[in-house]
């Protein structure tokens, strides 16, 4: 089959897409970059907000118009929450629930491509695909699902309870990615600090956590860079922070804040106060020099009073985050918060979103500015549309652009950070 892959939403969705690309290729199929050239289109959908669900439907319809002869496979959180609606979209031939995502390629080939389900060409999880071009960074899913009950979030319903992959399977996959030339692996999941796996050793059970997994990856692979995502603030401890003494573990922690107001956090059912979050950030900065702390913030949550928004914006200013993802609250049917009274008006929510985004932009620029004049190792990922201009990231998540006569793609190069530019800094390489 000729297969076109598309995704919406989170890094976890992107991780799944990369896995399917390797899986299809391992079984002899071709990944194409244009939906009009495909026999089969796979769309990994999102439903974290009502707007995301609408985007998923609209994209599916758009792909059907682009290629009326292709069969569409829908999966992901929108397809899981609204399967009947998904099935009735144009050209949809198969809806794969989140629980069956690991079997998506086999199900697609069996039901749409006239290939037997039992056919095996290779262990696709271990087979890094160059079918999507040379890649510098690979997403590896280590867990899925969530045991939380945050009032605004539909993910526990869409993805189910937290469950973790085998440590040995993850390590083997990363070894294969290293062999294929990948320089960085990003561990992804709904919340990777939820990684818990009981494995039998010598007849007795042993509970492995995220630190066990990170330690095994650093010991057993030659991976140049390992990056973490989505650490719960309450899971941050000295054992995890001590692991950053290994320079291969990128100095970057994503700790989801959601609000800088403790009273809003209570209504969200987040199990910490604003000051407890601040303590976690302080602990991380004390343990990891130059660490980038990134976060998510929701603006306009139901009942958010002026004083609560002011608390939140002042807290974000005080934290000096390296990057802040600002989300205007969007009511999602099926969540507790959707039934809360006192929803913030669109006008007020939009104004608050713009105000928070200004603080986020200033915070990102301040973090970059304080590193100007210093030299960092930068993993260059790609050449931009301008010839000779390459972009990449420092291990502490500063975006760097530089000019070079040599091809820097997929190389880690010491680079001096010269000046701030839009969304990052301009770097110089003395020996090129």
Secondary structure, 3 states (H helix, E strand, C coil): CEEEEEECCCHHHHHHHHHHHHHHHHCCCEECCCHHHCCEEEEEECCCCHHHHHHHHHHHHHHHHHCCCCEEEEEEHHHHHCHHHHHCCCCEEEEECHHHHHHHHHHHHHHHCCCCCCCCCCCHHHCCCCCCCCCCEEEEECEECCCCCCCCCCHHHHHCCCEECCHHHHHHHHHHHHHCCCCEEEEECCCHHHCEEEEEECCEEEEEEHHHHHHHHHHHCCCCEEEECCCCHHHCCHHHHHHHHCCCECCEEECCCECCCHHHHHHHCCCCCHHHHHHHHHHHHHHCCCCEEEEEEEECCCCCCHHHHHHHHHHHHHHCCCEEEEEECCCCCCCCHHHCCCCCCHHHHHHHHHHHHHHHHHHHHHHHHCCCCCEEEEEEEEECCCCCEEEEEECCCCEEEEECCCCCCCEEEEEEEEEEECCEEEEECCCC
